[in-house]
């Protein structure tokens, strides 16, 4: 049950973190969108890495 709850929280966090890109995409230039997506991908990788470590240590 703990793992299911953790994966649910992670998936909700991933979806919510995509909202700024979707909402601001029509007001930004293409280069700004690419920079925003690159920063989002970096933060996403770090967040997933930290959550995997947290799940493994939580067992």
DARAPE-V702027 format. One record per residue. N is the residue number from 1. SS is DSSP state (~ for helix, > for strand, _ for the rest). OMEGA is omega in whole degrees, 0 to 359 (NA if undefined). Layout:
# DARAPE-V702027
n->N ss->SS omega->OMEGA
n->N ss->SS omega->OMEGA
This chain:
# DARAPE-V702027
n->1 ss->_ omega->180
n->2 ss->~ omega->181
n->3 ss->~ omega->179
n->4 ss->~ omega->179
n->5 ss->~ omega->179
n->6 ss->~ omega->179
n->7 ss->~ omega->176
n->8 ss->~ omega->178
n->9 ss->~ omega->179
n->10 ss->~ omega->181
n->11 ss->~ omega->177
n->12 ss->~ omega->178
n->13 ss->~ omega->179
n->14 ss->~ omega->180
n->15 ss->~ omega->181
n->16 ss->~ omega->181
n->17 ss->~ omega->177
n->18 ss->~ omega->185
n->19 ss->~ omega->179
n->20 ss->~ omega->178
n->21 ss->~ omega->182
n->22 ss->~ omega->185
n->23 ss->~ omega->184
n->24 ss->~ omega->187
n->25 ss->_ omega->182
n->26 ss->_ omega->181
n->27 ss->_ omega->184
n->28 ss->_ omega->174
n->29 ss->_ omega->182
n->30 ss->~ omega->179
n->31 ss->~ omega->179
n->32 ss->~ omega->178
n->33 ss->~ omega->179
n->34 ss->~ omega->178
n->35 ss->~ omega->178
n->36 ss->~ omega->179
n->37 ss->~ omega->178
n->38 ss->~ omega->177
n->39 ss->~ omega->178
n->40 ss->~ omega->179
n->41 ss->~ omega->178
n->42 ss->~ omega->180
n->43 ss->~ omega->179
n->44 ss->~ omega->179
n->45 ss->~ omega->179
n->46 ss->~ omega->179
n->47 ss->~ omega->178
n->48 ss->~ omega->179
n->49 ss->~ omega->179
n->50 ss->~ omega->180
n->51 ss->~ omega->177
n->52 ss->~ omega->177
n->53 ss->~ omega->180
n->54 ss->~ omega->179
n->55 ss->~ omega->181
n->56 ss->~ omega->179
n->57 ss->~ omega->184
n->58 ss->~ omega->183
n->59 ss->_ omega->NA
